Amino acid sequence: MTWTKALRDFELFLRSERGQSAHTRRAYLSDVRQLEKFAGGESTPRKTTTRLIRAWLVELQRSCGPATRARKLAGVRSFYRFLVREGEVSLDPSAGLPLPKTPERLPRPLSVDDCDVLVKAEPPAATALAALRNRALADMLYGTGIRVGELVALDVRDVDLRAAEVRVLGKGDKERIVPLPRLSCDALAEWIEARKRPGILGEPLFVSLRPRKEEKPRRLGARDARRILKQRAITAGIRDRVHPHRMRHSYATHLLDMGADLREIQELLGHASLSTTQKYTEVSAERLRQVYDLAHPRAAEPKRGKPRTGRGRK
C-alpha cells in the first residue's frame, strides 16, 4: 500500500467511522505526511520502523515543543492502528513509544474588564458592515465560549435570536445548545440585518466581505477570526497575547467565579469528560491565592526585619 492510498483510506475512516472534525482530520493527515517526507521517497507505510519514527521525533525537537510532538505521535499512532485493523501491516511501529512529557499548564484567562474592552473595541475597519461583523464575532467568542472552529462553521439558521440560543456542532459531530447573552444577541441581530442590504444571503453566519466572482460569499476561516481578534486586542491596548481559545478559557473561568456549577460548564463547553473542565477550578483557586497574596497584610512574612508595607509578595 502506498502512502497516498493509505492516507486516503485513513481520512475516510476518520470522517465516516470516527466522526472526527475537519480540524482533527487535517492535523492527523498532516502529521502522517510529515513522517512520510522524513522517511523518504522510496518508503511505504509497511516499511516504516520504530527506529525511523523515533528518529523523526528526535528531529522534531528542533522545531516543536513537547505538546506538539505528543500530538503528532498520537496522529501517527492512530494511523498505524487503522492499518493494523485493516490488515495492511502486521505490527504497529509506533506502539511502545512513550509520549513526550508535557508540562502541566493552567489556562490563562483574561480579566472581565479586558474581555469587556476587547469586545467593545472599534479598530479601523474597511466598512461599517465589517465593523458590525467583527463586533458580533468577538461577542460570540466571549459570550458563548465556543471553539473557533465551531464559530466559523455556524450558519445563520443555527442562531435562534428569539430563544437566545445557538446550535453548535462540536467534536465528534455532537450537537449542543448554547445560550446567547443579551448583548451577543443584539450584536448578532445587527450583523444579520445589516448583511441583507448588500444582498449577502448565503448560509454561513460569518463571511468575507471582499467581492468575489462566485455568487456565494466565502465563509470566514479560523485564521480570519484570529486576525480579527488580534486587531481588537491591539486597539483595546491589551499587550498580552489574545486568541480565540483564550476567550473560551475566560468564558469558563468567569462562569465558575460567578458560581456556575462545574457540570453545567462542562455541558456549555462541550467537554466529553468532567476532568477536562476541572482545570478551571484550579485556575480560580490560583487567582484567589494571587489576590490574597497581594491584598492581605499577613499573606507574606516580612523580609529581614523590615516593617510591613501592607503589600504582599508578587
HUKA-V825413 format. One line per field, one symbol per residue. phi: phi as a letter, one per 20 degrees, with the letter a starting at -180 (. if undefined). psi: psi as a letter, one per 30 degrees, with the letter a starting at -180 (. if undefined). burial: # if it has 24 or more other C-alpha atoms within 12 Angstrom, else .. A space follows every 10 residues. Layout:
phi = ???
psi = ???
burial = ???
//
This chain:
phi = .effffffff fffffeeemf fgffffffff fffffgfffo feecgfefdf ffffffffff ffccfgffff ffffffffff fffffenfce cefefnfffg fdffcfgdfe fffffffffe gcffdfbfff ffffffffff fefcmfffff ffefdgffdd ffelbcedde fmleebddfd fgffffffff fffffffene dffgfdcfdf fcfffeffff dfffffffff ffffffmeff fcbgffffff gffffffeof fffffgffem ffcfffffff ffffffffff fffedefdfc ffdlmfffen defe
psi = kleeeeeeee eeeeeeefhk leeeeeeeee eeeeeeeefl fflleffkle eeeeeeeeef fffkleeeee eeeeeeeeef eeeeefgfle kjffkfkkkk kkkkkkkill leeeeeeeef kilkleleee eeeeeeeeee eeffglleee effkleffkj eefhlkkkja kghkklkkkk leeeeeeeee eeeefeeggj glekejlkgk kleleklkkk leeeeeeeee eeeeefgjfl kklefeeeee eeeeeeeggk keeeeeeefg kfkfeeffff eeeeeeeeee eeefekfgek kkkhgkkkff kll.
burial = ..#..##.## #.##.....# #####.###. ######..#. ...####### ..##.##..# .......### ########## ###....#.. .###...... ......#### #..####### ###.....## ########## ########## ######.### #...###### ##...##### #.######## ##..#....# .#.######. .......### ##.###.### ####.#.#.. .######### #######... .##.###### #.....#### #.##..#... .......... .......... ....
//
